[in-house]
Amino acid sequence: MLLGYCTNVHAGADLKQTQANLSQYAIAVKEQFQPSEPMGVGLWLSAQTARRLIEEKAVGLFGNWLGENGLIPYTLNGFPFGDFHQEVVQHQVYLPAWDEVERFRYTKDLINILHEILPAGRNASISTLPIAWGIPKVSEVRLQAAAHYLIEIADVCEQLEKETGRLITLCLEPEPGCVFQRSDDIVEFFQEYLLPGQVEEKILRYLRVCHDVCHAAVMFEPQAEVYQKYYNAGISVGKVQVSSAVSLRLADLPRDDRSAALDQLRKFQEPRYLHQTVIQQNPDATPQFYDNLPDAFQSIEGQDPKGLVSEWRVHFHVPIYLTTFDYLNTTQPDIIDWFRTMPEQSENLQVEVETYAWNVLPESLQVEHLSQGIAQELSWLQTLLNQ
């Protein structure tokens, strides 16, 4: 299986910066991870970069440059539309939503680019946002409009395969707080909005799921249950983003250590990204969702930390090779569970490491050279997959 990492970890919303980042980081990662073989890169191209590549007729040159440097663009991240590293991103990453034509046009650009830069004989995938941010609840009209554009994308992918033999799939990525938070949400959308009145075989071939391991973990969804629900509904997982989130299990700590543990978790509050947080009071309780980590801390204001026994899971992507650090844990066990759950043969499945938050990690988790940290993640995952 070809492995790679998602390049949304690198700042750069235009073509010049994108290629400079790949030169500086991706090539260095490859030299450390597998210098003698091609390496996958899960490219993130902003809408501006994608349009410029097409308008300047530079797609072919870009593809040739990737090939010359041993980088295979086996999947694209079509989730962030604009600058994913501006000072404050948060809810802006969910714009434009799938009921807006700009999202459709951007995704169509990505399909055309991916087809042109892919080596011959290779299939691929594009991950995308789960319709929109889900609060307040998205209207029926917007859901129908989103389904319309997604079905049009399925038509585009079908036509491409008929003409070229190349299979490119669009994979919807559930995320905490969005229209699709859990596997049930995406199954319901397929059954109520995508499949009725359509050729089922077409929809299920070209529209799939991008399973982000830590997104399910943050929602306290067991990996095996997620896969089983998709399987029962006939929905394929076309892409997996291997990622790990922060976990704090207060009940496992001595009462006198719980205040210090919460203080350590507070260091993960930062303004650029949204860090959705889910708190479960006990294994049988319904998890409570909070938009962002500061909101979760506000919910326990005035309470004595010694009496808290809840588990907190925070959507903050941390290096996947970490299991614990000081008082905190990670959701790395969910990666192990995913590996045990993953079907042996999955047609057109792309797997990438996605730790986009390296640049905003607390100082204690930073690495001297970013390429070194990413290469270590890939090596850890390769070792797991070889078991």
DAHU-V437102 format. One record per pair of residues at least 12 apart in sequence whose ideal C-beta (glycine too) atoms are under 6 Angstrom apart, sorted by the first residue. I is the first residue (numbers start at 1). J is the second residue. Records with the same first field share a line. If there is no record, write none. Layout:
I: J / J
This chain:
2: 40 / 74
3: 40 / 378
4: 39 / 40 / 41 / 42 / 352
5: 352 / 353 / 374
6: 42 / 77 / 352 / 354
7: 41 / 43 / 44
8: 44 / 77 / 84 / 356
9: 356 / 358
10: 25
11: 85
13: 46 / 48 / 83
14: 48 / 49
15: 49 / 52
18: 49
25: 371
26: 41 / 71
27: 69
28: 371
29: 371 / 374 / 375
30: 70
32: 375
33: 375 / 378
38: 70 / 72
40: 72 / 74
41: 71 / 73
42: 75 / 77 / 352
43: 73 / 76
44: 77
47: 81 / 106
50: 109 / 110 / 113
53: 113
59: 113 / 116
63: 116 / 117
73: 117
74: 124 / 350
75: 124 / 125 / 239 / 350
76: 110 / 114 / 126
77: 127
78: 107 / 110 / 126 / 128
79: 127 / 128 / 129
80: 93
81: 106
88: 271
89: 272 / 273
90: 274
91: 133
94: 129 / 132 / 133
97: 132
98: 131 / 146 / 149
99: 142 / 145 / 146
104: 149
107: 153
108: 156
110: 126
111: 156 / 168
114: 168
115: 166
123: 167 / 348
124: 168
125: 169 / 171 / 238 / 239 / 350
126: 170
127: 171 / 173 / 210 / 239
128: 170
130: 172 / 173 / 174 / 175 / 178 / 179 / 180
131: 146 / 179
132: 179
133: 178
134: 177 / 178 / 179
138: 179
143: 193
147: 193 / 194
153: 170
154: 202 / 203 / 206 / 207
157: 206
158: 202 / 206
167: 348
169: 206 / 208 / 238
170: 207
171: 208 / 209 / 210 / 238 / 239
172: 209
173: 210 / 212
174: 186 / 215
175: 215
176: 218 / 219 / 276 / 315
177: 276
181: 219
182: 219 / 221
183: 226 / 229
187: 229 / 233
190: 235
204: 234
208: 236 / 238
209: 230 / 235 / 237
210: 239
211: 237 / 240
212: 241 / 243
213: 242 / 243 / 334 / 335 / 338
214: 243 / 244 / 245 / 331
217: 245 / 331 / 334
218: 245 / 278 / 313 / 315
220: 280 / 287
223: 334 / 337 / 338 / 341
224: 341
227: 341
239: 350
240: 351
241: 352 / 354
242: 335 / 353 / 381
243: 317 / 354
244: 318 / 320 / 330 / 331 / 332
245: 313 / 314 / 315 / 331
246: 314 / 316 / 318 / 328
247: 313 / 329 / 331
248: 261 / 265 / 312 / 328
249: 311
250: 308 / 309 / 310
251: 309
255: 306
258: 305 / 306 / 308
259: 305
261: 327
262: 305
264: 326 / 327 / 328
267: 362
268: 316
269: 293 / 294
270: 360
272: 360
274: 292
275: 292 / 293 / 314 / 315 / 316
276: 315
277: 290 / 293 / 296 / 314
278: 313
279: 310 / 312
280: 311
281: 310
293: 314
316: 357
317: 355 / 356 / 357
318: 330
319: 355 / 377
320: 377
321: 376 / 377 / 380
339: 384
353: 377 / 378 / 381
358: 370
